[in-house]
Amino acid sequence: MITIKDIAKLANVSVSTVSKALNDKPDIGENTKRRILEIAKEHNFTPHAFGKGLKKRSSENVGVLFCRDLHSLSGNPFYSRVLEGIEAELALNDFSLLLQIITESTPDVLPKMIRERIVDGLILVGTFRDSYLKRLLDTHLPVVIVDPSQRIMEQCQVLIDNEHGAFQATQHLINQGHRHIGFISGNLARISFQQRFDGYMKALRLYNIDLNDHLIKTGGLENGYELVGDLLDSGKITAIFSANDINAISGYKAIHERGLRIPDDISIIGFDDIELAKLAAPPLTTVRVYKEELGSIAVRSLLRRIQSSNEKPMTTIVPTKLIERDSVKSLN
């Protein structure tokens, strides 16, 4: 692939002269500029790190870093929808998406697109190691963080209204006459699950229902079968609030294996409203998270920061909505 140095050699000019021609600077002769542009065109040269936004010193690329655990992005029903929202909003604004997958074992080496500054900003999605996140923030590129695992001060963030959504879910069960309500979730060290647990406890306190530690089971993201099984073996319950849909749906099997029926014997409600929720048998009552909107808002926030270095970091909280289906029984 031809470089700026190659063009300078072919045109018998300096690299700085080539740069001036490509950036349409006025302090260069028209004949020289024309010759350089003709050489660039002849060799299908695309200026490294600028692209079609060259005149305004913009690559018109946005880097999206997705940190996954053991599962692929395409297999993650939540974050794949967030990515769809990011991609659609970038396309509307004539920006391109550069995606990098990060895992827990990825060394603390920044992706090439960041090292070579071929992106104007970054959207971070998922759970990043502290050391890796620090390296990303130290690049001083405009950054927006979607649904972080911890509180991150002085950074632009797009969050889910986790606590209120969980409050709505638990309140719905209470309004249907349930008083023995179990709770399952991923690790509470992740702020989104802690906030959902806080919403659960808030609803119990409001209705003067004692918190029973035996009815709280937490662990991984996709081990609802084990969590629900432990919950059913721990005490009398009539309902379960699962802090994510995957655990709720995989918990169906544990309920059925004990000869129980949903919702006749056990009611269950989830959180996220992934596609599988409405396909479950019975369809899962859940709290809808507007996943594509999370991605879309993240892009709009990032573009504002790219366009204005004075734009102050802003936190956006996206509301949730209770979606009633067939997995909750009224005891009233």
C-alpha positions as CSV (number, residue, x, y, z in Angstrom):
1,M,0.0,0.0,0.0
2,I,1.4,3.4,-1.0
3,T,2.2,5.8,1.8
4,I,2.7,9.6,2.1
5,K,6.4,9.1,1.9
6,D,6.0,7.2,-1.4
7,I,3.9,10.0,-2.8
8,A,6.5,12.6,-1.7
9,K,9.2,10.6,-3.5
10,L,7.2,10.2,-6.7
11,A,6.3,13.9,-6.7
12,N,9.9,14.9,-5.7
13,V,8.6,17.0,-2.8
14,S,8.8,16.8,1.0
15,V,6.4,14.9,3.2
16,S,5.1,18.1,4.7
17,T,4.3,19.4,1.2
18,V,2.3,16.2,0.5
19,S,0.4,16.7,3.7
20,K,-0.4,20.3,2.8
21,A,-1.8,19.2,-0.6
22,L,-3.9,16.4,0.9
23,N,-5.2,18.8,3.6
24,D,-5.9,21.5,0.9
25,K,-3.7,24.1,2.6
26,P,-3.3,27.5,0.9
27,D,0.5,27.8,1.2
28,I,1.3,25.4,-1.7
29,G,1.4,26.0,-5.4
30,E,-1.6,24.9,-7.4
31,N,0.5,22.9,-9.9
32,T,2.3,21.1,-7.1
33,K,-1.0,20.4,-5.3
34,R,-2.5,19.1,-8.6
35,R,0.5,16.8,-9.3
36,I,0.3,15.3,-5.7
37,L,-3.4,14.7,-5.9
38,E,-3.1,13.0,-9.3
39,I,-0.4,10.7,-7.9
40,A,-2.6,9.9,-4.9
41,K,-5.6,9.2,-7.1
42,E,-3.6,7.1,-9.5
43,H,-2.4,4.8,-6.7
44,N,-5.8,4.7,-4.9
45,F,-4.3,6.4,-1.8
46,T,-6.5,6.8,1.2
47,P,-4.8,9.1,3.7
48,H,-4.1,7.1,6.9
49,A,-6.1,8.2,9.9
50,F,-8.2,10.8,8.1
51,G,-10.5,9.4,5.3
52,K,-13.2,11.5,3.9
53,G,-13.2,13.9,6.8
54,L,-9.6,15.0,6.0
55,K,-10.3,18.7,5.8
56,K,-11.7,18.9,9.3
57,R,-9.0,16.5,10.7
58,S,-11.6,13.9,11.4
59,S,-11.4,10.2,10.6
60,E,-15.2,9.9,10.8
61,N,-14.6,6.5,12.5
62,V,-15.8,5.6,16.0
63,G,-14.1,2.8,17.9
64,V,-16.4,0.4,19.8
65,L,-14.7,-1.8,22.4
66,F,-16.8,-4.6,23.6
67,C,-15.5,-6.5,26.6
68,R,-17.0,-10.0,26.8
69,D,-16.6,-12.9,29.2
70,L,-16.7,-16.5,27.8
71,H,-19.4,-15.8,25.2
72,S,-19.4,-14.3,21.7
73,L,-21.0,-10.9,21.0
74,S,-23.4,-12.5,18.5
75,G,-24.5,-14.9,21.2
76,N,-25.1,-12.2,23.8
77,P,-28.8,-11.2,23.4
78,F,-28.4,-8.0,25.3
79,Y,-25.2,-6.4,24.0
80,S,-25.7,-7.4,20.4
81,R,-28.8,-5.2,20.4
82,V,-26.9,-2.4,22.0
83,L,-24.4,-2.7,19.1
84,E,-27.2,-2.6,16.6
85,G,-28.3,0.8,18.1
86,I,-24.7,2.1,17.9
87,E,-24.3,1.0,14.3
88,A,-27.6,2.5,13.1
89,E,-26.9,5.8,14.8
90,L,-23.4,6.0,13.4
91,A,-24.7,5.3,9.9
92,L,-27.3,8.1,10.2
93,N,-24.4,10.5,11.1
94,D,-22.2,9.2,8.2
95,F,-19.6,7.7,10.6
96,S,-18.1,4.3,10.4
97,L,-17.8,1.7,13.2
98,L,-14.6,-0.1,14.1
99,L,-15.2,-2.9,16.5
100,Q,-12.7,-4.5,18.8
101,I,-13.5,-7.5,21.1
102,I,-11.7,-7.5,24.5
103,T,-11.7,-10.4,26.9
104,E,-10.5,-10.8,30.5
105,S,-7.2,-12.3,29.1
106,T,-6.5,-9.5,26.7
107,P,-3.1,-7.9,27.6
108,D,-3.1,-4.3,28.5
109,V,-2.1,-3.3,25.0
110,L,-4.3,-0.7,23.2
111,P,-5.9,-1.8,19.9
112,K,-4.2,-0.6,16.8
113,M,-7.1,1.8,15.9
114,I,-6.3,3.7,19.1
115,R,-2.5,3.6,18.9
116,E,-2.6,4.9,15.4
117,R,-5.5,7.4,16.1
118,I,-7.7,6.3,13.3
119,V,-10.8,6.8,15.5
120,D,-12.3,10.1,16.7
121,G,-13.7,8.6,19.9
122,L,-14.5,5.5,21.8
123,I,-17.7,3.8,23.0
124,L,-16.9,1.2,25.7
125,V,-19.5,-1.6,26.3
126,G,-19.2,-4.3,28.9
127,T,-17.0,-5.0,31.9
128,F,-13.4,-3.9,31.6
129,R,-10.5,-4.6,34.0
130,D,-9.5,-1.5,36.0
131,S,-6.0,-1.5,34.5
132,Y,-7.3,-1.7,30.9
133,L,-9.9,0.9,31.5
134,K,-7.3,3.3,32.9
135,R,-5.2,2.8,29.8
136,L,-8.2,3.6,27.6
137,L,-9.1,6.7,29.5
138,D,-5.4,7.9,29.5
139,T,-5.5,8.2,25.7
140,H,-7.6,11.4,26.2
141,L,-9.8,10.4,23.3
142,P,-13.5,11.3,23.8
143,V,-15.1,8.4,25.5
144,V,-18.7,7.2,26.3
145,I,-19.2,4.2,28.6
146,V,-22.4,2.1,28.3
147,D,-23.7,0.3,31.3
148,P,-20.4,0.2,33.2
149,S,-19.7,-2.4,36.0
150,Q,-18.7,0.3,38.4
151,R,-19.2,4.0,39.1
152,I,-16.8,6.0,36.9
153,M,-16.5,9.7,37.8
154,E,-16.0,12.5,35.3
155,Q,-16.8,10.3,32.2
156,C,-19.7,10.4,29.8
157,Q,-22.0,7.4,30.6
158,V,-25.2,5.9,29.5
159,L,-26.9,4.0,32.3
160,I,-30.1,1.9,32.8
161,D,-32.6,3.0,35.4
162,N,-31.9,-0.3,37.2
163,E,-33.2,0.5,40.6
164,H,-36.5,1.8,39.5
165,G,-37.0,-1.1,37.0
166,A,-36.3,-3.6,39.8
167,F,-38.6,-1.7,42.1
168,Q,-41.4,-1.9,39.4
169,A,-40.9,-5.7,39.0
170,T,-41.0,-6.4,42.7
171,Q,-43.9,-4.1,43.3
172,H,-45.8,-5.9,40.5
173,L,-45.3,-9.2,42.3
174,I,-46.4,-7.7,45.6
175,N,-49.5,-6.1,44.0
176,Q,-50.4,-9.6,42.7
177,G,-50.5,-10.8,46.3
178,H,-47.0,-12.3,46.6
179,R,-45.1,-11.9,49.9
180,H,-42.5,-14.7,49.7
181,I,-40.4,-13.4,46.8
182,G,-37.0,-14.8,46.0
183,F,-34.2,-12.8,44.2
184,I,-31.6,-14.2,41.9
185,S,-28.9,-12.3,39.9
186,G,-25.3,-12.2,38.7
187,N,-22.5,-11.0,41.0
188,L,-23.6,-8.0,43.1
189,A,-20.1,-6.5,42.6
190,R,-21.4,-5.3,39.3
191,I,-23.3,-2.1,39.8
192,S,-26.2,-2.9,37.6
193,F,-27.0,-6.0,39.6
194,Q,-26.5,-4.2,42.9
195,Q,-28.9,-1.5,41.8
196,R,-31.5,-4.1,40.8
197,F,-31.1,-5.7,44.2
198,D,-31.5,-2.2,45.8
199,G,-34.8,-1.8,43.9
200,Y,-36.0,-5.2,45.1
201,M,-35.2,-4.3,48.7
202,K,-36.8,-0.9,48.3
203,A,-40.1,-2.5,47.3
204,L,-40.0,-5.0,50.2
205,R,-39.4,-2.2,52.7
206,L,-42.2,0.0,51.2
207,Y,-44.7,-2.9,51.8
208,N,-43.3,-3.9,55.2
209,I,-42.0,-7.3,54.0
210,D,-39.0,-8.6,55.9
211,L,-35.9,-9.3,53.9
212,N,-35.0,-13.0,54.1
213,D,-31.4,-13.8,53.3
214,H,-32.3,-17.4,52.4
215,L,-34.4,-16.1,49.5
216,I,-31.4,-14.3,47.9
217,K,-29.1,-16.2,45.5
218,T,-26.4,-14.5,43.4
219,G,-23.7,-15.8,41.1
220,G,-23.0,-15.9,37.4
221,L,-24.8,-14.4,34.5
222,E,-26.1,-17.6,33.0
223,N,-26.6,-20.1,35.8
224,G,-30.2,-19.5,36.6
225,Y,-30.9,-23.3,36.7
226,E,-28.6,-23.6,39.7
227,L,-29.7,-20.4,41.4
228,V,-33.4,-21.1,41.0
229,G,-32.8,-24.7,42.2
230,D,-31.1,-23.4,45.3
231,L,-33.8,-20.9,45.9
232,L,-36.6,-23.5,45.7
233,D,-34.7,-25.8,48.1
234,S,-34.1,-22.9,50.6
235,G,-37.6,-22.1,51.7
236,K,-41.2,-21.3,50.9
237,I,-41.6,-19.0,47.9
238,T,-44.4,-18.1,45.6
239,A,-42.5,-15.8,43.2
240,I,-39.0,-15.1,41.9
241,F,-37.5,-11.8,40.6
242,S,-34.5,-12.5,38.4
243,A,-32.2,-9.6,37.7
244,N,-31.7,-10.7,34.1
245,D,-33.8,-12.7,31.7
246,I,-31.2,-15.3,30.9
247,N,-31.2,-16.5,34.5
248,A,-35.0,-16.4,34.6
249,I,-35.4,-18.5,31.5
250,S,-32.8,-21.0,32.4
251,G,-34.5,-21.3,35.8
252,Y,-37.6,-22.6,34.1
253,K,-36.0,-26.0,33.9
254,A,-35.3,-26.1,37.7
255,I,-38.9,-25.3,38.4
256,H,-40.3,-27.9,36.0
257,E,-38.0,-30.6,37.3
258,R,-39.5,-30.2,40.7
259,G,-43.0,-30.8,39.3
260,L,-44.0,-27.2,39.7
261,R,-45.7,-25.1,37.0
262,I,-45.3,-21.5,35.9
263,P,-47.2,-19.4,37.0
264,D,-49.6,-21.7,38.8
265,D,-47.1,-22.8,41.5
266,I,-44.3,-20.3,41.0
267,S,-44.4,-16.9,39.4
268,I,-41.3,-15.5,37.8
269,I,-40.3,-12.1,36.4
270,G,-37.1,-11.1,34.6
271,F,-35.2,-8.0,33.6
272,D,-33.9,-6.9,30.1
273,D,-36.7,-8.1,27.8
274,I,-34.4,-10.1,25.4
275,E,-36.0,-11.8,22.4
276,L,-36.2,-15.1,24.2
277,A,-38.4,-13.6,26.9
278,K,-41.5,-13.6,24.7
279,L,-40.7,-17.0,23.2
280,A,-40.4,-18.8,26.6
281,A,-43.2,-21.1,27.7
282,P,-44.9,-19.4,29.2
283,P,-43.8,-16.0,27.9
284,L,-41.8,-14.1,30.6
285,T,-43.0,-11.0,32.3
286,T,-40.0,-8.8,32.5
287,V,-38.6,-5.3,32.7
288,R,-37.8,-3.9,29.2
289,V,-34.4,-2.2,28.7
290,Y,-34.3,-0.1,25.6
291,K,-31.1,-1.7,24.3
292,E,-30.9,0.0,20.9
293,E,-31.6,3.3,22.5
294,L,-28.6,2.8,24.9
295,G,-26.4,2.5,21.8
296,S,-28.0,5.4,20.0
297,I,-27.7,7.7,22.9
298,A,-24.1,6.7,23.4
299,V,-23.3,7.7,19.8
300,R,-25.1,11.1,20.1
301,S,-23.3,11.8,23.3
302,L,-19.9,10.9,21.8
303,L,-20.4,13.0,18.7
304,R,-21.2,16.0,20.8
305,R,-17.9,15.5,22.7
306,I,-16.0,15.0,19.4
307,Q,-17.5,18.2,18.0
308,S,-16.8,20.3,21.1
309,S,-13.9,19.7,23.4
310,N,-15.7,21.9,26.0
311,E,-18.6,19.5,26.2
312,K,-18.9,18.5,29.8
313,P,-19.2,14.8,30.6
314,M,-22.9,13.9,31.0
315,T,-24.6,10.9,32.5
316,T,-27.8,9.8,30.8
317,I,-30.2,7.4,32.5
318,V,-32.5,5.4,30.2
319,P,-35.9,4.5,31.7
320,T,-37.3,1.0,31.8
321,K,-40.8,-0.4,31.3
322,L,-42.6,-3.3,32.9
323,I,-43.9,-5.8,30.2
324,E,-46.6,-8.1,31.5
325,R,-46.9,-11.5,29.9
326,D,-47.9,-14.9,31.3
327,S,-45.4,-15.9,34.0
328,V,-47.0,-14.1,37.0
329,K,-50.1,-15.4,38.7
330,S,-52.3,-13.2,40.9
331,L,-52.9,-14.5,44.4
332,N,-55.5,-11.9,45.2
